[in-house]
């Protein structure tokens, strides 16, 4: 009878393993499907995107800051008072809703949010007031828009999804302002692209001081930080935190930029 008992024990053990694997598979969440959302898109800035410089995120010269011509101004509902600055979106012409004469099918373009498209309350939402709440709308740099649309169309229905940003090099900081008002622009942010919170620590302090979003991608502190070695702590909108120790050296001046070697992943 001993061999029979051994076989029974082995079969029981195999059954338990299979049940365990099945339970683990049931408990593991399946990957979420990619969801495309609906919006509309127009374009601005000229064929060379020269008139897209500056903008409500504060990046200034989009070419020198690495954003190039693949940028967009977001409507109120997407811009979120500047919290969306730096976020990246993959956009495609919506063939099911678009006039086929003005839609380039089968292609997408990824843009970075660098500006705000203001509402126009004098015009209806479906006839000129494209950026009025609650419409999601992208006013794209013309070269980016023409990747997916035909110039004569002017406005096209699109599908979009937020995607991770891909950047070269580390996060960059530019300091403007004056004593007791330090305005720090955070740019070239990968992954989430946008910053949820920011703190600063000076060389003569052991503690972190919270900074506040001033406008767009600019954060301010009201402490006297002039000329001191500075560290920054950033938390992006995905909840990941990076600490940039001593990224600003002692003796810095307002108007200077400081690249880092750290980047979000």
C-alpha positions, 0 to 999 in steps of 0.5 A: 500500500505504500506506493499508493499512498505516495502517489496519492500524496503527490497528486494532492500536492500537485492539486494544491499547487495548481489551485494556488496558481489559479488563485494568484492569477485571479487575484492579480489585476489584468492590465488596464486597456488603453483608453482614448478620450475625445477632444478637438484640436486647432493650431497656432504659432505659424509654420515655424512655430515661432509664435508659440514661444513664451506661454502660460507655463513660463518655459520661455524659448521652447527651442532652447528648452528642448520642447521644439515644435511639438507643443500645445496650449490646453483648454481650461479643463485640461490646463488645471491652473498650470498643474498640467504644464509639462505633461505629454499627450499622444494625439490622433485625428479621429477618423470616425468623426472627422471629415476625411478630407482634413484627417491624416489617418494612421498617424499620431503625434506626441506634444508637451503642454506648454501654454494655456488656451483661454476661453472666449465667452463671446463665442459659442463652444461649438463655433469659435469658443473651442477652449471654453469650459468644459471642452477638452481642447488642444491648440497645437503648434502648427507643425505638430498639428499638421502631422495629423491634420490638413491645413485647410481643415482648421479644426479637427476632432481628435482622440488623445491619451496622456503618455509618459514624457521622454526627455534628454538629460536631467531636470533643469532649474532656472532662478528669477526674482529678487531677495525674499522672492525666489521664482524657480522654473522647473523644466525638462521633466520626464515621466509624468512631466508635471510637478505636484509639489516642490521644497527647497533647502539652503546650505544654512538650514537643516529643514525643507521649506515648502514652495508654492506654485506661482504660475505655470511651471514656476514655483516661489519661496519667500525666504532669503536664499540669495547666494546660498547653496540650494537643494530641491525636492520635487514630487511629480503628479504620479507621486514619485519624489526626487531630491536634488542635493546642492544642485544650485551652487553657492554664489549663484545669481538671479537669471541663471539656469542649473541642469541636474543629473537626475531625472524621473523614470 
